[in-house]
Amino acid sequence: MWSGWPLATQEGRCNDGGESGDGVLTLEIPVHYPGMIPSIIRHKLSTYCVHKTTTVTIKADNSLSSLRHQLCATCFSYLIRWPLWLPCNGGSVIAALFRDKNSSPESLNYCPKSHSQLALSWGSDPGLRASPPQRPVCSPTLRPLLLLWTLLNCGFGGSAQGPGEWSPWGSWTRCSSSCGRAVSVRSRRCVWFPGLGACWGDTHEYRLCHLPDCPPGAIPFRDLQCALYNGHPVLGTQETYQWVPFYGAPNQCDLHCLAEGHAFYHTFGRVLDGTPCSPGAQGLCVAGRCLSAGCDGLLGSDAREDHCGRCGGANESCLFVQRVFRDSGDFAGYWNVTLIPEGARHIRVAHRSRNHLALMGGDGRYVLNGNWAGSPPGTYEVAGTRVVYTRAAGPEEMLRAAGPTSQDMLLQVLLLEPNPGIEFEFWLPRERYGPFQAQAQALGWSLRQPQPREVEPQPTDPPAAPATVSPRIPPSSPDPCSPCPDTRGRAHRLLHYCGSDFVFRARVLSRLQQARETRYEIQVQLIYKNRSPLRALEYVWALGRCPCPRLDPHREYLLAAQRLISPDGTQDRLLLPHAGYARTWNPAEDSRVRLAARHCPA
C-alpha cells in the first residue's frame, strides 16, 4: 500500500482451463506513473500467468470504466520470450493495446477459444498494425511467420537502414509520469515493398517531458518498480522479500533490487522507460540505454547549444570578443578592465598573479572582491546569470559565467603587484551588436575580425574665444528614431562614471550622420575625469543613425565616454556607449557628478 497516494487498482485472473485452478492478481499503482501500467502487466503476467488464459482489469481511483482484454496464454508465453531488441516483442504488443484510447472493451476481447491466437489488428502504433491472422499465429508451424512479420514491419531494434520510405510520425504518447522528469515516445513505420530495403533512421523517437516537481515524500520511480515484487515469491522458491533499489550493478538501466536484510540482489529485467539512470543523474533510461536530452529536447540527440545560445547553431549569429588587458598602474588600487555588455554569453576571465579580480553589478555595487575585502571562491548571482569564481592555491584566478547577462557588468582588477596580463573573452549577439559596436561595447577590445583602416580627420584649432553664433533651428520633420531607454538614476550614473575613461562637460558644435555611425564635433568645457589628455575640440562617435544617447547641436552636456583604439592603431576615438551617460548640463547635475567621483574605488 502506498500511503497518501492516489491509486490505480489492477486485477488479473489466471485460468489454465481447470488444470491448476484460478488465480487473482491485484496490484495497486500510484497514478503519478500511468505510463507504467502496460509494463507492469508484462512483468506480472509473465511471472504468474504464463501458460494460462488471462483476464486483466484496470481501474483508476474506482472511477474509470473497466478495460478488459483476454490475452492468449500460449502466444503470450511465446512472445514474452522474444529477444528484447525486437520493438514488437510481447511487451510492446501489450503496451500498444493499452495505449489505444479509441479501442472499446469489446474490441480487446478477441481470443478464439479453439486455440490461443493473438490478433495484431489494433493498437495506436503504426508499426504494430496488420490484418488479423487467419490461422493460429502461435502454433509451432506459424511461429516463424510471426517472427518474419515482426522483422518486416518493425525492423531490428528500432533503427533501420536502407532506401525505403517512412510513414508520418505518429502522435506523442502521454508522459511516463505526471511529475518530475519523464519520457514521451512517438513512432513511425517503414513503408516496405518487395524489392526495396528497409528505411534509414529510427522507428521511435523519445522526448523529455518537463513536468512539475513531484510532491514531497513521493516514491522514486525505481523504488516503486522494486516494491512491486514485495511479498511475492521469486527465484523459483516460495521465499518472499522486501526489495529496494541496488545501484552497484554494472548496467544502470536494469532493475537491480536488493533484498532487505539479505546480502544479495536480483535483476528483474529492464527498468521502465523514463527511469533516472542513477540518483541525481540527468540521463533517463530508454529501452535499456541511458540517454541524455539534447537542446532540442530529444533523448539521445547530439544537438547542443552553440556559444550564441542557438540549438544546433555554428556560432554564426554572435561575435567573439577577446583581449589581454596589460595596463599596469603606478599605484596599488582598483583599475577598470572592461565593461561586459548586456547579452554577453560564455564569459571567461583569467590571470596568474597576486592581484584580485573585482566585479561590479549594474546597480553600482560590488559583487566580488570590492572595497578592499576579499571574497571566497564560489558561485555569485549577478546580472541575471551565475558567475563562478575560482582561485587556486597558487596565483591563478578565474571567473566564468554562462550568461546571457541581463545588464552591464564592470570588471576591475585590484592591483597589488605589476599586472602580467588579464585574459578575457565573451560572445555578443550579432543582431544587437555589429562588429564595430561589439568592439565598442567591450571598451575597445579587439575582435577576431579585420577592421577597416581609416584616418580620422582632425578638427581645426579652437578659436580664441567661443564664437557667438545664433543657433540654426532645422525645419521640423517626423523623427524616425525610437525613444532611447531611460537611463536615469544614481546607480547608472555611478556605473558609467567609474567605468568610463573620460567624463567631461562639452558643447555640441555639429552632428554628422553616416551609414552606421554618428559623429559629433564638440568643444570641451570642463574635464572631470580623463585617462589621457583631451584637446579643446574633439570628435565623439556613437553607433548607428539613431544613437542613444542622442545629442542636439548647440547644447551643453555632461558626457561619459570610452577610448577606442583599433587593433592596427589607425583609429583613436572617443566613443559614447549605447544607453550610456549623457545629461544636459546644469548646476545640479554638476554636483551629482562630483559626488559620484567620491564613490569610485581608489
C-alpha angles and dihedrals in degrees: 000000000000103000115221096008127116105245139213112207118214123190127189128186119202118200124171095188097274099307096109105006133247128306132192122209118196124184129181113208128183106244089224083086105046092151093065096064096090091047092050089053089055094048097044101039092046087056102041108018106043111135090016134101104247134204117195126196123188121195125175116200087338088277104094118085114252117268113207130188128169112216119203107241102213094043092046091048089053097044094048089061094055116116110279091230089072108095090208097054121135094275092053092050091051092045090052091053093054094042092061105095092181095060115105120221089249092057090056096057098076107133118126112223093218092071139351106271131166121205117208095196098107135056133091095251109097089209090064100051122111139132117284109267116253093210131043102283092202097058114115092249095052100041092089089051090053090051090049091050090052093051093048096046101036107027124215116314098329097296119089135179133209145067099293124123127252126228116230116283115268123234121283116264120234116274119277090239136026094222139032122012116340143160134247123190138199130183143198136199130236109236099226127192130174111277094027127098127226123282131273113244140030128319092208133044124196125207129196114239116213105205135166115282116273115259119266112280094023114155113248114247095244092047089054093052092052091046090058087076095051113126095008124112116251138167091050094290136097092245116118128203143184110244132210128175118278117204101182097084121099104246108058092193093062118090101249111179127185120218106235112241093015134091099234140074133205131213115226097190123266126346117246119271111272096035113137111250091230137343110296094004121137094216124090129207116248122173090343096310130106107235132180124209122248123220087271090064095246118130113238091019120141093208112129135177115255124221089276092060094249119135110243093357128143100222090266094128098057141053127235118228119193136160144146114236107216104165112129124188130215092240139048114257145081120324127186113245104173147324108243104213128229112271095032117150136193095019117190128178123174141163140161112227143085089268120107130229115230127197128200124193128223091269092064094252125125117248098178134030095343132156093022091296121123121231124214120243113268145094120310128191113225137146093001096304140081118254115203111208119195130177119180126212087262126057097285118117128177142181123198131179131170095206151151094198117218094208141009120289126201115221117202138170126222102219115215095154136010112305112248091189137293116226117208136167140169141161126245128198111257093215090063101033126041118207094269093040092051089053091047094049088054090058093258100311112155125256123216088253131093116258123213116254112244134169112212118229108240119231118244121259113282118260119253090250132011109274116238104234125168109237115252111224111209117224114270116261135163111283109236093192122094119234117276120245118266108262100170123129142080095269093055092047092049094047094052096040093052094039099045129090094217136028116179147144114248143169117229110230100177144350127218118190115203133178098281105003144036124228123204124194108212139182112221111228104172134003120215098171135004137165093198134017120286125212122227090249119041141164117237120195132208128183123252134006090277103045125183114247096037116200125206121217119253094026131108122236142179105233136188113202141175128223113239120194119182118232092251093047096240095115127057110172142169106228130197105212118228110272088005131149116296121145132172105253119253133145093259093054089046089058092048092053092050089050091051090056090064092057097053116102114265 
